[in-house]
Amino acid sequence: MTELKIIKKDGSEVEFDKKKIIEACKSAGASEETAKVIADEVSEELPKIHSSKVRELVLKKLEKRDQEAAKAWLQFDIREKGKE
């Protein structure tokens, strides 16, 4: 399998890590099972894309499977943008 890379906001590239998606979904309140399914689905769609696109894909899939976790994720984003 080809190594997947994520392009960060600053332009740097890092190796894709499904565990980060799982942890982000779980932090938003999704179950371990839902988080793993979403991470698997997103990783199947990844060639080499920007981290913002990964976030968008994860959030769309999370909204379909766990609307409360998706809301929590968005609320976290809003809080974090307020800190910038």
RODO-2510 file (C-alpha; in nm, 4 decimals, decimal comma):
residues 84
     n   res          X          Y          Z
     1     m     0,0000     0,0000     0,0000
     2     t     0,1190     0,3496    -0,0819
     3     e     0,2048     0,5729     0,2120
     4     l    -0,0662     0,8341     0,2575
     5     k     0,0352     1,1930     0,3212
     6     i    -0,1635     1,4815     0,4639
     7     i    -0,0775     1,8384     0,3679
     8     k    -0,0975     2,0603     0,6752
     9     k    -0,2085     2,4260     0,6754
    10     d     0,1548     2,5385     0,6754
    11     g     0,2269     2,3290     0,3639
    12     s     0,4244     2,0596     0,5446
    13     e     0,3444     1,6950     0,4799
    14     v     0,2892     1,4340     0,7475
    15     e     0,2091     1,0656     0,7317
    16     f    -0,1632     0,9900     0,7576
    17     d    -0,2588     0,8409     1,0949
    18     k    -0,6060     0,6859     1,1283
    19     k    -0,5686     0,6920     1,5065
    20     k    -0,5936     1,0724     1,4990
    21     i    -0,9357     1,0499     1,3308
    22     i    -1,0500     0,7877     1,5806
    23     e    -0,9399     0,9997     1,8754
    24     a    -1,0976     1,3172     1,7318
    25     c    -1,4325     1,1414     1,6785
    26     k    -1,4223     0,9871     2,0259
    27     s    -1,3378     1,3256     2,1785
    28     a    -1,6496     1,4607     2,0107
    29     g    -1,8538     1,1863     2,1776
    30     a    -1,8711     0,9169     1,9084
    31     s    -1,8395     0,5538     2,0120
    32     e    -1,5164     0,3638     1,9458
    33     e    -1,6972     0,1558     1,6815
    34     t    -1,8339     0,4606     1,4987
    35     a    -1,4958     0,6335     1,5150
    36     k    -1,3184     0,3303     1,3664
    37     v    -1,5725     0,2912     1,0860
    38     i    -1,5381     0,6598     0,9957
    39     a    -1,1575     0,6398     1,0041
    40     d    -1,1670     0,3360     0,7737
    41     e    -1,4098     0,5029     0,5331
    42     v    -1,2116     0,8266     0,5198
    43     s    -0,8807     0,6453     0,4697
    44     e    -1,0283     0,4683     0,1664
    45     e    -1,0935     0,8097     0,0096
    46     l    -0,7501     0,9541     0,0779
    47     p    -0,4916     1,0065    -0,1871
    48     k    -0,2908     1,3155    -0,0855
    49     i    -0,5188     1,5904     0,0400
    50     h    -0,5212     1,8906     0,2699
    51     s    -0,5978     1,8351     0,6368
    52     s    -0,9029     2,0619     0,6005
    53     k    -1,0467     1,8174     0,3441
    54     v    -0,9884     1,5262     0,5846
    55     r    -1,1719     1,7230     0,8520
    56     e    -1,4582     1,7888     0,6103
    57     l    -1,4845     1,4194     0,5141
    58     v    -1,4754     1,3063     0,8767
    59     l    -1,7368     1,5600     0,9824
    60     k    -1,9754     1,4654     0,6985
    61     k    -1,9526     1,0985     0,7889
    62     l    -1,9831     1,1732     1,1604
    63     e    -2,3002     1,3768     1,0935
    64     k    -2,4568     1,0717     0,9239
    65     r    -2,3699     0,8354     1,2088
    66     d    -2,3745     1,0491     1,5230
    67     q    -2,5312     1,3956     1,4990
    68     e    -2,4581     1,4807     1,8634
    69     a    -2,0875     1,4083     1,8214
    70     a    -2,0861     1,6164     1,5023
    71     k    -2,2464     1,9073     1,6893
    72     a    -1,9872     1,8781     1,9651
    73     w    -1,7102     1,8810     1,7038
    74     l    -1,8497     2,1979     1,5446
    75     q    -1,8898     2,3670     1,8835
    76     f    -1,5268     2,2847     1,9599
    77     d    -1,4239     2,4379     1,6253
    78     i    -1,6143     2,7554     1,7069
    79     r    -1,4496     2,7783     2,0505
    80     e    -1,1042     2,7216     1,9008
    81     k    -1,1536     2,9848     1,6298
    82     g    -1,2420     3,2299     1,9034
    83     k    -0,9012     3,1673     2,0614
    84     e    -0,7097     3,2550     1,7430
***
